[in-house]
């Protein structure tokens, strides 16, 4: 899995949008994301939105219709759109469901296509230069099972000229004390620790554990190591 491409720490004007796509409020994936957010500098703004609180209508493919005719959507769609455009950093938070993101998260991303069809938004241009991050968790013993999720989000970021910050991946129930960030070069001693009762095991294809609180700066270290 390629290393994260994000090469600068969150700046003084960083605005993080945490998009909660799981079907279980307060679950292990959300807890992992909140622990990672604790490691952000105080100057970084944070906003949390739960997709279940802002249900989107079924996605309708507008291709073949006159350009720019997509409407503004209902109030839930407007909240998500405005928050997405306002953010400098977008954090997709979803458990691993059938090797990819949750249905609510996929629907949110489907609506990006709808927003790109709106001539009044210049959506692609407004998304350019933002950074996409992901936080997920899985119960599988094989961390490669999360590769489709990471690949889909990484390609989505690339399609819109966004940067890819990386995927923070936890495995198993319990406290998200330690997890793993995908794409970081593994050192000879950076092997996953054995899981203790009540704690998640590391789930990372490289085998390098990382403290969740360090996630948003780990990409900086990985990028520097690749130079």
C-alpha positions as CSV (number, residue, x, y, z in Angstrom):
1,X,0.0,0.0,0.0
2,X,1.5,3.4,-1.0
3,X,2.7,5.7,1.8
4,X,0.6,8.7,2.8
5,X,1.2,11.7,0.6
6,X,0.4,14.4,3.1
7,X,3.7,16.1,3.8
8,X,2.8,19.1,6.0
9,X,1.3,19.1,9.5
10,X,-2.1,20.7,10.1
11,X,-1.6,24.4,9.7
12,X,-3.1,27.2,11.8
13,X,-6.1,27.4,9.6
14,X,-6.8,23.7,9.5
15,X,-10.5,22.8,9.7
16,X,-11.2,19.1,10.2
17,X,-14.5,17.5,9.3
18,X,-15.1,14.1,10.8
19,X,-17.8,12.2,8.9
20,X,-19.2,9.4,11.0
21,X,-20.6,6.7,8.7
22,X,-20.9,3.8,11.1
23,X,-24.2,2.3,12.1
24,X,-23.4,2.1,15.8
25,X,-23.0,5.4,17.6
26,X,-20.0,5.2,20.0
27,X,-18.6,2.1,18.4
28,X,-14.9,1.2,18.2
29,X,-14.3,3.0,15.0
30,X,-15.7,6.3,16.3
31,X,-13.7,5.8,19.5
32,X,-10.6,5.4,17.5
33,X,-11.3,8.5,15.5
34,X,-11.9,10.6,18.6
35,X,-8.6,9.4,20.1
36,X,-6.8,10.4,16.9
37,X,-8.5,13.8,17.0
38,X,-7.2,14.3,20.5
39,X,-3.7,14.4,19.0
40,X,-4.5,17.4,16.8
41,X,-3.0,20.7,17.7
42,X,-5.4,23.0,19.6
43,X,-5.4,25.5,16.7
44,X,-7.1,22.9,14.4
45,X,-10.8,23.3,14.2
46,X,-12.9,20.2,14.5
47,X,-16.5,19.4,13.4
48,X,-18.2,16.1,13.8
49,X,-21.2,15.1,11.6
50,X,-23.0,11.8,11.9
51,X,-24.5,10.7,8.5
52,X,-27.4,9.0,10.3
53,X,-28.4,12.4,11.6
54,X,-28.4,13.8,8.1
55,X,-30.0,11.1,5.9
56,X,-29.4,11.7,2.2
57,X,-32.0,10.7,-0.5
58,X,-31.2,7.8,-2.8
59,X,-28.6,8.9,-5.4
60,X,-29.9,9.5,-8.9
61,X,-27.5,9.6,-11.8
62,X,-27.9,12.9,-13.5
63,X,-25.8,12.0,-16.5
64,X,-27.6,12.7,-19.8
65,X,-29.6,15.6,-18.3
66,X,-28.7,19.2,-19.0
67,X,-25.6,20.3,-17.1
68,X,-26.1,22.4,-14.1
69,X,-29.7,21.4,-13.5
70,X,-29.1,19.5,-10.2
71,X,-31.0,21.1,-7.4
72,X,-29.7,22.4,-4.1
73,X,-31.1,19.4,-2.2
74,X,-32.8,19.2,1.2
75,X,-31.5,20.7,4.5
76,X,-29.5,17.5,5.3
77,X,-27.8,17.6,2.0
78,X,-27.0,21.3,2.3
79,X,-25.5,20.8,5.8
80,X,-23.2,18.0,4.5
81,X,-22.3,20.0,1.4
82,X,-21.5,23.2,3.2
83,X,-19.4,21.3,5.8
84,X,-17.5,19.4,3.2
85,X,-16.6,22.6,1.3
86,X,-15.7,24.5,4.4
87,X,-13.2,21.8,5.6
88,X,-9.5,21.7,4.7
89,X,-9.2,18.1,6.0
90,X,-11.9,15.5,5.5
91,X,-11.9,12.4,7.8
92,X,-14.0,9.5,6.6
93,X,-14.9,7.3,9.5
94,X,-16.4,3.9,8.7
95,X,-16.1,0.3,10.0
96,X,-15.1,-2.2,7.4
97,X,-18.3,-3.5,5.9
98,X,-17.9,-6.2,3.2
99,X,-14.4,-4.9,2.5
100,X,-15.4,-1.3,2.0
101,X,-17.1,1.6,3.6
102,X,-20.6,1.6,5.1
103,X,-23.7,2.2,2.9
104,X,-24.2,5.6,4.4
105,X,-20.6,6.6,3.6
106,X,-20.9,5.3,0.1
107,X,-24.1,7.3,-0.4
108,X,-22.4,10.4,0.8
109,X,-19.6,9.9,-1.7
110,X,-22.1,9.2,-4.4
111,X,-23.6,12.6,-3.8
112,X,-20.2,14.1,-4.6
113,X,-21.0,13.2,-8.2
114,X,-24.2,15.1,-7.9
115,X,-22.4,18.1,-6.5
116,X,-19.9,18.0,-9.4
117,X,-22.9,18.3,-11.8
118,X,-23.9,21.6,-10.2
119,X,-22.6,24.4,-12.3
120,X,-23.0,26.9,-9.5
121,X,-20.6,25.0,-7.2
122,X,-17.4,24.4,-9.1
123,X,-17.2,21.4,-6.7
124,X,-14.1,19.8,-8.1
125,X,-12.2,23.1,-8.0
126,X,-13.2,23.7,-4.4
127,X,-12.1,20.2,-3.3
128,X,-8.7,20.5,-4.9
129,X,-5.9,20.7,-2.3
130,X,-7.9,19.4,0.6
131,X,-6.6,16.3,2.4
132,X,-8.7,13.1,2.8
133,X,-8.0,10.8,5.8
134,X,-9.8,7.6,6.8
135,X,-10.4,5.8,10.1
136,X,-11.7,2.2,10.1
137,X,-11.7,-1.0,12.1
138,X,-12.0,-4.6,11.3
139,X,-12.2,-8.0,13.0
140,X,-10.4,-9.8,10.3
141,X,-6.9,-11.3,11.1
142,X,-5.8,-10.2,7.6
143,X,-5.3,-6.4,7.4
144,X,-5.2,-6.6,3.6
145,X,-9.0,-7.0,3.8
146,X,-9.1,-3.3,4.3
147,X,-7.2,-2.6,1.0
148,X,-10.3,-2.1,-1.1
149,X,-11.6,0.5,1.4
150,X,-8.3,2.4,1.4
151,X,-7.9,2.0,-2.4
152,X,-11.4,3.4,-3.1
153,X,-10.9,6.4,-0.9
154,X,-7.3,7.1,-2.1
155,X,-8.5,7.0,-5.7
156,X,-11.4,9.3,-4.8
157,X,-9.0,11.8,-3.4
158,X,-6.7,11.5,-6.5
159,X,-9.7,12.0,-8.8
160,X,-10.4,15.4,-7.2
161,X,-6.8,16.4,-6.9
162,X,-6.9,16.0,-3.1
163,X,-4.1,14.7,-1.0
164,X,-4.3,11.3,0.7
165,X,-3.4,11.5,4.4
166,X,-3.6,7.7,5.1
167,X,-5.8,5.1,6.8
168,X,-5.8,4.5,10.5
169,X,-6.9,0.9,11.0
170,X,-7.8,-0.8,14.3
171,X,-8.8,-4.4,14.8
172,X,-11.0,-6.0,17.3
173,X,-13.2,-4.7,20.2
174,X,-12.0,-2.8,23.2
175,X,-10.1,0.4,23.8
176,X,-8.5,2.0,20.8
177,X,-5.2,2.5,22.6
178,X,-3.0,1.3,19.7
179,X,-3.8,0.9,16.1
180,X,-1.9,1.1,12.9
181,X,-1.5,3.5,10.0
182,X,-1.3,2.0,6.6
183,X,1.5,2.7,4.2
184,X,4.2,3.5,6.8
185,X,7.6,1.9,6.4
186,X,8.0,-0.9,9.0
187,X,11.2,-1.1,10.9
188,X,12.7,-4.5,12.0
189,X,11.3,-4.0,15.6
190,X,8.0,-2.5,14.6
191,X,6.0,-5.6,14.9
192,X,2.3,-5.6,16.1
193,X,2.0,-6.1,19.8
194,X,0.0,-9.1,21.0
195,X,-3.5,-8.0,21.9
196,X,-4.4,-8.1,25.6
197,X,-8.0,-8.9,26.8
198,X,-10.2,-5.8,26.2
199,X,-7.8,-4.2,23.8
200,X,-7.7,-4.1,20.0
201,X,-4.9,-5.8,18.1
202,X,-2.9,-3.9,15.5
203,X,-4.3,-4.4,12.0
204,X,-1.8,-3.1,9.4
205,X,-0.4,-4.6,6.3
206,X,3.1,-3.2,7.0
207,X,3.1,-4.4,10.6
208,X,3.9,-1.0,12.1
209,X,1.9,0.0,15.2
210,X,1.2,3.6,15.9
211,X,-0.6,5.5,18.6
212,X,-3.9,6.8,17.4
213,X,-3.1,10.2,18.8
214,X,-0.1,10.4,16.4
215,X,-2.1,9.6,13.3
216,X,-2.4,13.1,11.8
217,X,1.3,13.6,12.1
218,X,2.4,10.1,11.1
219,X,1.8,11.0,7.5
220,X,4.4,13.7,7.9
221,X,7.0,11.3,9.2
222,X,6.3,8.7,6.5
223,X,6.6,11.3,3.7
224,X,9.9,12.5,5.1
225,X,11.2,8.9,5.4
226,X,10.4,8.3,1.7
227,X,12.5,11.3,0.5
